[in-house]
Amino acid sequence: MDLKSLDVLLKPRSVAVIGASDNPHRLPGMSLAYMKLAGFEGDLWPVNPKRETVQGLKAYPSVDDLPGTPDVAIIATPAHLVQQAVEDCSRLGVGAVVIFAVGYSEANEEGRKAEQALLDAARKSGMRVLGPNCLGCFNAATGYYGTISISLASGLPTAGNVAVVSQSGAYGEQLAYLLKERGVGVRYLVTTGNACDVDVGSAIDWMAAQDDVDVIVGYAEGVGDRDRFVSALERAQAAGKQLVFMKVGQSETGMAAAMSHTASLAGDDKVWDAVLRKYGAYRPVSTEEQVDIAYAASRGLLPAGRKLGILTVSGGFGIQLCDAADQYGLEVAPLRDEVARELTELLPFGSINNPVDASGQIVGELERLKASIACLSDPAAGYDATAVILGSVPLGPGMGTVLVDALLELAPTVRDRLVALCCVADRETVLRVEQAGYLVFADVHDAARAIAALATLSEYKSRQASGAIALPSPIPRGGKLSEFDAKRVLEAAGLPVPPERLARSADEAVAAADAIGYPVVLKVCSPDILHKTEIGGILLNLPDASAVREGYATLVERAASAGFAESALQGILVTGMAPRGTETILGVQVDPTFGSTVLFGLGGIHVEVMKDSALRLAPVSEEEAHEMIREIKSFPLLNGVRGSRPSDLDTLARAIASLSRFAAANADTITSVDVNPFVVWEEGKGGAALDALISVRED
Amino acid sequence: MDLKSLDVLLKPRSVAVIGASDNPHRLPGMSLAYMKLAGFEGDLWPVNPKRETVQGLKAYPSVDDLPGTPDVAIIATPAHLVQQAVEDCSRLGVGAVVIFAVGYSEANEEGRKAEQALLDAARKSGMRVLGPNCLGCFNAATGYYGTISISLASGLPTAGNVAVVSQSGAYGEQLAYLLKERGVGVRYLVTTGNACDVDVGSAIDWMAAQDDVDVIVGYAEGVGDRDRFVSALERAQAAGKQLVFMKVGQSETGMAAAMSHTASLAGDDKVWDAVLRKYGAYRPVSTEEQVDIAYAASRGLLPAGRKLGILTVSGGFGIQLCDAADQYGLEVAPLRDEVARELTELLPFGSINNPVDASGQIVGELERLKASIACLSDPAAGYDATAVILGSVPLGPGMGTVLVDALLELAPTVRDRLVALCCVADRETVLRVEQAGYLVFADVHDAARAIAALATLSEYKSRQASGAIALPSPIPRGGKLSEFDAKRVLEAAGLPVPPERLARSADEAVAAADAIGYPVVLKVCSPDILHKTEIGGILLNLPDASAVREGYATLVERAASAGFAESALQGILVTGMAPRGTETILGVQVDPTFGSTVLFGLGGIHVEVMKDSALRLAPVSEEEAHEMIREIKSFPLLNGVRGSRPSDLDTLARAIASLSRFAAANADTITSVDVNPFVVWEEGKGGAALDALISVRED
């Protein structure tokens, strides 16, 4: 039986409320009350065997008595009646049910079984299930409120271009409330709770297809169906939606709490970072940040770059915004000469730098203010966004009003430009200037954070265009790989390796060394010896043939005393002494949820002790690999410090990208790859994988 | 002439407004209008030669016609009349004047002179000056508003226990406004503007002496009078005031903007950090953070530690708060057994860990909720603060009201405990529960940040009790110090140095090496040779007498070819080969504003490339030195990684503290000290200053 589309859940034309209560303030009465208040445009059918009417609407004794088959049934009955209600609905061909009741898989094993029984009943007809243990959903445009969200009691939302999806009902309703308070129109809310059927992924997937949604605000503690989630992110990205997604459980205690709360594996947090970044989703760390970025994104303008022009009525605020811009990676670039000239004429009393300190006097010279903002936000000025700091002036009874009028007059001129006003004002004034197209922030710090977030979303978007990455053919499954074999595999995948040969006798070793050139390195080579140094299995810097001959014997002997007979060895690896360079680590891990990831960092203490590494889902483009290289804190060590020349970053980026393609192609075959070290020499001189370990799945 | 106390400026009994306008919305009428609205309890005398009355009050044609000498004169005249007004006031013996006019030192050299003339006139009588280019000050308790702050038009503050001082008028008034909106009572506001007389330091000093002030909220771009500022911080700390101080200009562009705005040197930002930390001031980075921490501090309760107990109605929020707690260094410690037992009985439907997930059901079981909060916040539970997450429930018309009633009933029980409610509610409800003693945060992230900030303030406070640090006698001024002399000085100051002798001949060198024990190190030693390695002036690992003899000759020869004759050398330093250990850097810099600072970090790349160091004002206690050691990101390298034993951190801390005392005692003599490397061996084995450079002031 095919599952019904989520359209039936979120755009229903008829809604039954089973167990509807006459009291609009109690949970079983809430959903009906909200729909009545909002003037739901479809049919509204309370089901209550004990009453003739509920909240003034004709009540039906059972779902079988309804005048038609509802698209949605809201199940507001006590928990022990839920199963029967679901079965009735499924039998009748209801499109979707919303279940608020608790005590299911979130509670215990018995509850898990009860939840499965709900799903089984629904699956018979393809009926969709939202919940249980959720707060429901709404569609503000049609006045459909299949929800017991308490926060709506403070006022219903306006149907803007934002959709909210949250695994947690409580967080979802709070987000919807705070977005409303911030003046953002939330059109859809979906809370998934235990998500026995509809989960965060399916909700995002549906939202991605809605023309009236531009921004998707999400929250999850973990992910159930990985493929559904990832393909939903992909679809949202392709559809040009902005995603502002909070994933909690970064900390150890948070992860433990998530485990105990939802029994869903929180997953490696760095992998989550990599996933969200790959699909262009912005990841906020606090609710305030999430609300603010969603607010800014809902304006629909993404800056092309990170250059910020600032005009301020007070020097102090300008300095503060410079600090915040620096913190968030915005550039307070100097004024272009022609812009400086124009502003000098416009603001004879001002200080003409960036920030432009127009001084408090500008408040009495509103034509000059308008012209200055227009000048600074004109594309010709070269800024990607403009911040105008007005402090408390808009609060002033006289001068605040004329100032706001001036900004409204200016609005059409700067309509397609990103202009953020930093000021405090009464709510009504804020809404007026927002409707005219400005963003408004009380704290300059938040303005910088939001503009930087939009720039990040813009960068994600432009990267998206770089196209699919072709993968190599996967290696066969089964068996172990020696260092020699691992390097051959990686060489085939495009990683540079040093010239080397496998010798099965001292004579072969000398011949190999002669061919490679002295000095050379000898290493024992066997798929069974993972840690060569522990058995003394590496000899460095051998200067001539006799040293190689002697070395061969030494290594064979050491392997034997460690329990590896010569016949068990693949051979002795002969390789050239690599020149000194910077040692890096390239790694692959296969995440149980999200698949292959590629890691990069510097050798020595940096990755292991200082936890300084960059991680991405595989595959990555060379451009993304360059981003990874620049992202680590120890990047200065690669970029030339203390008079040393920069390293060959292009070679490094190519190696990371090659390894990532290999990782993506072999996600089913390998469990990890360790290229440690990958040495990189100075610019133009390349690099090489000096050692490599590939762990292959044991089946 | 003695300067009058600031009491006269901030607690005046009579106020004249010179140039007062009849229009309450225009700047020259604002101050008077606010005082009338607030019912200022003293005499209010408008001065305006053109009117009989101003805003309904009898107006006087000039200050000479006033019925008495006012404590304060607000000068609201046009700029060209200000000098005359100041002279008149000074002649009459007015206590203080407040000057809003601009165009003084912030504008140009001419303005700087005009400002000096204002000050000269005031100094004749000891009259105090606030401004020019400021927004004035207020005392909310007496209804005195010597200010043209526009933000007050939205409502006057209530006189709580918070005082605000800001160099920037616009930022100061916005802070006062946002604090009011956050429900915090601002009793005093002082904005200093150009601060020709009253500056941020003098305002803090005055506020520190006020019994009705518990929290001082400050803002500065730089500091004029260093001694006044530091002694004010000291006094505020001693008086037990909580200081929440923003210093802007961290970033390069911010610093440049600060220079151009106030012409006051912003100063090294890390030194500012060290200063504020030393005197127990919390430094926020955003306005929201500043307002939130001031709000939390105004409650008057500091937690003794960092253990946080969490009770939540929704698992998702609990996870989020765990993440935020981790970010801010709070510990979500497990429940004690007896607490877990009690909560298991109280919450049979809950999940009994920390966070305690009471589930949504608790909302219908308010006696259980009250008992659970009481249990968790009881000192016996071992938590320093409790967070109770209620989500949107307080918004609900029915259940919100009974929930709030339950919290109010519980309030007396938890009155002296730090209990933060995380929820959204209407403003009136928030104010009610705040008045009952709870803190309220809409975002769990902010709750964690605020509780952590209070814990930091508490730690600062307990450290304060550690007493004054005795300083050694300073070294004499003048002259340069060789490595040998520098080490003797540092050895006298308490730093361990390796055994070493100065040899003036090869024979002396051999004798020294024999006494010290082989192998040894030889170094050229002269106050004129700063970079020994550049001339090959160091020989390591000399195994025997003949090598020492030969080495002596080699070094003398190398010094000679670098232009230093043997007679110009102090000698050749003979020292033992130090065992390998971890190389650290101890440094002293004398900041032009704040004096001696001590720096600590690891050698190699860490301090110089990775900018990983800890800095404090000198002197520091050993306890603070331990804090510095733990503060650097590379601390794991000292604490035993990859199976190595931890370093001797006590020796290191003693060395840092000793160096800091030396630095403090010699702030007038030295410009810098570089102990690089200070090698530290494993626990119990000590450490030693292997090289040292002291730069002495050249006068």
Interface residues (C-beta under 8 A of the other chain):
Chain A: H25 R26 V102 S149 I150 S151 A153 S154 S166 Q167 S168 G169 A170 Y171 E173 Q174 Y177 L178 Y219 E221 M246 V248 G249 Q250 S251 E252 T253 G254 A256 A257 A258 S260 H261 T262 V285 S286 T287 E288 V313 S314 G315 G316 F317 G318 I319 Q320 C322 D323 A324 A325 D326 Q327 V332 S351 N353 N354 P355 D357 S359 G360 Q361 G391 S392 V393 L395 G396 P397 G398 M399 G400 V424 D426 A442 D443 V444 H445 D446 I605 E608 V609 M610 K633 S634 P636 L637 V641 R642
Chain B: H25 R26 V102 S149 I150 S151 A153 S154 S166 Q167 S168 G169 A170 Y171 E173 Q174 Y177 L178 Y219 E221 M246 V248 G249 Q250 S251 E252 T253 G254 A256 A257 A258 S260 H261 T262 V285 S286 T287 E288 V313 S314 G315 G316 F317 G318 I319 Q320 C322 D323 A324 A325 D326 Q327 V332 S351 N353 N354 P355 D357 S359 G360 Q361 G391 S392 V393 L395 G396 P397 G398 M399 G400 V424 D426 A442 D443 V444 H445 D446 I605 E608 V609 M610 K633 S634 P636 L637 V641 R642
